[in-house]
Amino acid sequence: MKDLNLLCSQVRIIAHHAGEYLKKERKQFSSTKVEEKSAHNYVSYVDKAAEQMIVEQLKTLMPEAGVIAEEGSGSHSSEEYCWVIDPLDGTTNYIHDMAPYCVSIALRKNGETLLGVVYEVHRDECFHAIKGGKAYLNDKVIQVSEISTLEKSFVALGFPYSFKSYHPLAVYLVDKLYGSSAGCRLLGSAAAELCYVAAGRFEARVEAFLGPWDIAAGAFILQQAGGVVTDFQGGNNWSNGEEVLASNGKIHTEMQALLASFNENRT
């Protein structure tokens, strides 16, 4: 196993290379090259090519590591180490030439995350962290905000592709947060928004029906910045992406209560 600081630096370079490819292809991108994996869930040749590029470069760093990647490059079975990769988080944004969109890479050892890198291409911002260390934006240490009430909190929401299942909760959250918080936003990139919570730009983010690649790196970076990530009940069953409540920790209980009240009103 390499030194984590050195490995993180190398992964940052790989993320930047992938980001440069995304930026270059965006200038000549055609929507005719977009496929629909499921309703409103898009993928393009850019996602696939960027993922192959990332996987090949990571394999040179750690040939023994498995891979979990959104578009299916590589494989993971019983390997001790595993890369968790989203080559383009925010594909819909990318297709429409909107920000943010990111390259997201995390490394796990037997399920425990060791490092995370999220490169937001449009703003040229690289968020990164290693186990036992601090969280960084480029080379500057970042921390979650000190805001401790929902009333003063800026909250990021995610609307997943499983819209029929999530629609009631989405409507409920907008109804409860609009006018009762400092504001809510829907930016379209879980990886970026988790890092924005880590940097104190948001106080919380809520979404469900994600994949592990969407959140692995961003959630880890947020934790290293002093934040909290749980499932909607406050438990640890979030790393698969099915339920993700992320916050600065100071409004977590209040956000959890908001989600609990939704379930109570439905019964």
C-alpha positions as CSV (number, residue, x, y, z in Angstrom):
1,M,0.0,0.0,0.0
2,K,1.4,3.4,-1.0
3,D,1.6,6.4,1.3
4,L,-1.9,7.9,1.3
5,N,-0.7,11.5,0.8
6,L,1.2,10.4,-2.3
7,L,-1.6,8.3,-3.6
8,C,-4.1,11.1,-3.2
9,S,-1.8,13.4,-5.1
10,Q,-1.6,10.9,-7.9
11,V,-5.4,10.4,-7.9
12,R,-5.9,14.2,-8.1
13,I,-3.8,14.2,-11.3
14,I,-5.9,11.4,-12.8
15,A,-9.1,13.3,-11.9
16,H,-7.7,16.5,-13.5
17,H,-6.8,14.6,-16.7
18,A,-10.3,13.2,-16.9
19,G,-11.7,16.6,-16.3
20,E,-9.7,18.1,-19.1
21,Y,-11.1,15.4,-21.4
22,L,-14.6,16.3,-20.3
23,K,-14.0,20.0,-20.9
24,K,-12.5,19.4,-24.3
25,E,-15.3,17.1,-25.5
26,R,-17.9,19.5,-24.2
27,K,-16.8,22.0,-26.9
28,Q,-17.8,19.6,-29.6
29,F,-20.5,17.6,-27.8
30,S,-23.6,16.4,-29.7
31,S,-26.8,15.4,-28.0
32,T,-27.3,12.8,-30.7
33,K,-24.6,10.7,-29.0
34,V,-26.6,10.4,-25.8
35,E,-28.2,7.2,-24.7
36,E,-31.0,6.8,-22.1
37,K,-30.3,4.1,-19.6
38,S,-33.7,4.5,-17.9
39,A,-36.2,7.3,-17.8
40,H,-34.3,10.6,-17.9
41,N,-31.1,8.8,-16.8
42,Y,-28.5,9.6,-19.5
43,V,-25.1,8.3,-20.6
44,S,-22.8,9.3,-23.4
45,Y,-19.6,8.2,-25.1
46,V,-18.0,10.8,-22.9
47,D,-18.9,9.1,-19.6
48,K,-17.7,5.7,-21.0
49,A,-14.4,7.0,-22.4
50,A,-13.6,9.0,-19.3
51,E,-14.3,6.0,-17.1
52,Q,-12.0,3.8,-19.2
53,M,-9.3,6.4,-19.0
54,I,-9.6,6.7,-15.2
55,V,-9.7,2.9,-14.6
56,E,-6.6,2.3,-16.8
57,Q,-4.6,5.0,-15.0
58,L,-5.7,3.8,-11.5
59,K,-4.7,0.2,-12.5
60,T,-1.1,1.5,-13.0
61,L,-1.2,2.8,-9.4
62,M,-2.7,-0.3,-7.8
63,P,-3.1,-3.3,-10.1
64,E,-4.4,-5.4,-7.2
65,A,-7.4,-3.2,-6.6
66,G,-11.0,-4.0,-7.8
67,V,-13.2,-1.4,-9.4
68,I,-16.8,-0.3,-8.8
69,A,-17.7,2.2,-11.6
70,E,-21.0,3.6,-12.8
71,E,-20.6,2.6,-16.4
72,G,-19.3,-0.9,-15.6
73,S,-15.6,-0.7,-16.4
74,G,-13.5,-3.0,-14.3
75,S,-14.9,-5.4,-11.6
76,H,-14.8,-6.1,-7.9
77,S,-15.2,-9.4,-6.1
78,S,-13.0,-10.2,-3.2
79,E,-10.2,-7.7,-3.6
80,E,-9.0,-6.0,-0.4
81,Y,-8.8,-2.6,-2.1
82,C,-11.5,-1.2,-4.4
83,W,-11.8,2.0,-6.4
84,V,-15.3,3.6,-6.5
85,I,-15.6,5.8,-9.6
86,D,-18.1,8.1,-11.2
87,P,-16.4,9.5,-14.3
88,L,-19.1,12.2,-14.8
89,D,-21.4,13.0,-11.9
90,G,-23.9,15.5,-13.3
91,T,-24.3,14.0,-16.8
92,T,-27.6,15.8,-17.4
93,N,-25.9,19.1,-16.5
94,Y,-23.1,18.2,-18.9
95,I,-25.4,17.4,-21.7
96,H,-27.1,20.8,-21.3
97,D,-23.7,22.6,-20.9
98,M,-24.5,23.5,-17.3
99,A,-22.5,23.3,-14.1
100,P,-21.6,21.6,-11.8
101,Y,-20.3,18.3,-13.1
102,C,-17.6,16.3,-11.5
103,V,-15.1,13.4,-11.6
104,S,-15.4,11.4,-8.4
105,I,-12.9,8.8,-7.2
106,A,-12.7,7.0,-3.8
107,L,-10.5,4.2,-2.6
108,R,-11.9,1.7,-0.1
109,K,-10.1,-1.1,1.9
110,N,-12.5,-3.8,3.0
111,G,-15.3,-1.4,2.8
112,E,-13.6,1.4,4.7
113,T,-12.9,4.6,2.7
114,L,-9.2,5.7,2.7
115,L,-9.3,8.6,0.3
116,G,-11.7,10.7,-1.8
117,V,-11.2,13.1,-4.7
118,V,-13.9,15.1,-6.4
119,Y,-12.9,17.4,-9.2
120,E,-15.5,19.9,-10.2
121,V,-14.5,20.8,-13.8
122,H,-16.4,24.0,-14.4
123,R,-14.9,25.9,-11.4
124,D,-11.6,24.0,-11.5
125,E,-12.1,22.9,-7.9
126,C,-10.5,19.8,-6.5
127,F,-11.9,18.6,-3.2
128,H,-9.8,15.8,-1.5
129,A,-9.1,14.1,1.8
130,I,-7.4,11.0,3.2
131,K,-8.3,8.9,6.2
132,G,-7.2,10.6,9.4
133,G,-6.5,13.9,7.7
134,K,-8.3,17.1,7.0
135,A,-10.5,18.0,4.0
136,Y,-9.2,20.3,1.3
137,L,-10.4,22.4,-1.6
138,N,-7.3,22.5,-3.9
139,D,-4.7,23.1,-1.2
140,K,-6.8,25.0,1.4
141,V,-8.3,23.3,4.4
142,I,-12.1,23.4,4.5
143,Q,-14.6,22.8,7.3
144,V,-18.4,22.6,7.6
145,S,-20.3,25.7,8.6
146,E,-21.2,26.7,12.2
147,I,-24.9,27.4,11.4
148,S,-27.0,25.4,13.9
149,T,-30.6,26.1,13.0
150,L,-32.6,24.9,9.9
151,E,-34.2,28.4,9.7
152,K,-30.7,29.8,8.7
153,S,-29.6,26.9,6.7
154,F,-29.0,26.6,3.0
155,V,-30.1,23.2,1.9
156,A,-29.3,21.2,-1.3
157,L,-31.9,18.8,-2.6
158,G,-31.5,16.0,-5.1
159,F,-34.2,14.6,-7.3
160,P,-33.2,11.1,-8.3
161,Y,-34.2,9.3,-11.5
162,S,-36.6,7.1,-9.5
163,F,-39.1,9.9,-9.7
164,K,-42.3,7.9,-9.0
165,S,-40.9,6.5,-5.7
166,Y,-39.3,9.8,-4.6
167,H,-41.9,12.3,-5.8
168,P,-43.9,12.4,-2.6
169,L,-40.8,13.1,-0.5
170,A,-39.5,15.7,-3.0
171,V,-42.7,17.6,-2.9
172,Y,-42.8,17.4,0.9
173,L,-39.2,18.7,1.3
174,V,-39.8,21.6,-1.0
175,D,-43.0,22.5,0.8
176,K,-41.3,22.4,4.2
177,L,-38.1,24.1,3.3
178,Y,-39.3,26.8,1.0
179,G,-39.8,29.8,3.3
180,S,-38.6,28.0,6.4
181,S,-34.9,27.8,5.6
182,A,-32.4,30.2,4.2
183,G,-33.1,28.6,0.8
184,C,-33.0,25.3,-1.1
185,R,-31.3,24.5,-4.3
186,L,-31.2,21.6,-6.8
187,L,-27.8,21.6,-8.6
188,G,-27.8,18.2,-10.1
189,S,-24.5,16.7,-8.9
190,A,-24.5,14.7,-5.6
191,A,-20.7,14.6,-5.5
192,A,-20.3,18.4,-5.9
193,E,-23.0,19.2,-3.4
194,L,-21.6,16.9,-0.7
195,C,-18.3,18.8,-1.1
196,Y,-20.2,22.1,-1.0
197,V,-21.5,21.0,2.4
198,A,-18.0,20.2,3.4
199,A,-16.8,23.7,2.4
200,G,-19.7,25.4,4.3
201,R,-21.6,26.5,1.2
202,F,-24.6,24.4,2.2
203,E,-25.6,23.1,5.6
204,A,-27.3,19.9,4.4
205,R,-28.1,17.8,1.4
206,V,-30.9,15.1,1.0
207,E,-31.4,12.5,-1.7
208,A,-32.3,8.8,-2.2
209,F,-31.9,6.1,-4.9
210,L,-28.4,7.0,-5.7
211,G,-25.5,4.7,-6.5
212,P,-22.4,4.2,-4.3
213,W,-20.2,5.9,-7.0
214,D,-22.3,9.1,-6.6
215,I,-21.5,9.6,-3.0
216,A,-18.4,7.6,-2.0
217,A,-15.8,10.3,-2.4
218,G,-18.0,13.3,-1.6
219,A,-19.4,11.8,1.6
220,F,-15.9,10.9,2.8
221,I,-14.6,14.4,2.2
222,L,-17.6,15.8,4.1
223,Q,-16.9,13.6,7.1
224,Q,-13.2,14.7,7.1
225,A,-14.4,18.3,7.1
226,G,-16.4,17.6,10.3
227,G,-19.8,16.8,8.7
228,V,-22.2,13.9,9.3
229,V,-23.6,11.4,6.8
230,T,-26.4,8.9,7.7
231,D,-29.4,7.3,6.3
232,F,-32.8,9.0,6.8
233,Q,-33.2,7.3,10.2
234,G,-29.8,8.4,11.4
235,G,-28.2,5.0,10.9
236,N,-25.1,3.9,9.0
237,N,-27.0,2.3,6.1
238,W,-26.2,5.0,3.5
239,S,-23.0,3.9,1.6
240,N,-25.0,2.1,-1.1
241,G,-26.7,5.5,-1.8
242,E,-30.3,4.3,-1.1
243,E,-30.8,7.0,1.5
244,V,-28.3,9.8,2.1
245,L,-28.8,12.6,4.6
246,A,-25.6,14.7,4.8
247,S,-25.1,17.8,6.9
248,N,-22.7,20.0,8.9
249,G,-23.8,17.9,11.9
250,K,-25.3,20.9,13.7
251,I,-28.7,20.6,12.0
252,H,-28.6,16.9,11.4
253,T,-31.2,16.1,14.2
254,E,-33.5,18.8,12.8
255,M,-33.2,17.4,9.3
256,Q,-33.8,13.9,10.5
257,A,-36.9,15.0,12.4
258,L,-38.2,16.6,9.1
259,L,-37.7,13.3,7.3
260,A,-39.4,11.4,10.2
261,S,-42.4,13.7,10.1
262,F,-42.9,12.8,6.4
263,N,-43.1,9.1,7.3
264,E,-45.5,9.8,10.2
265,N,-47.8,11.9,8.0
266,R,-48.0,9.0,5.5
267,T,-49.1,6.4,8.0
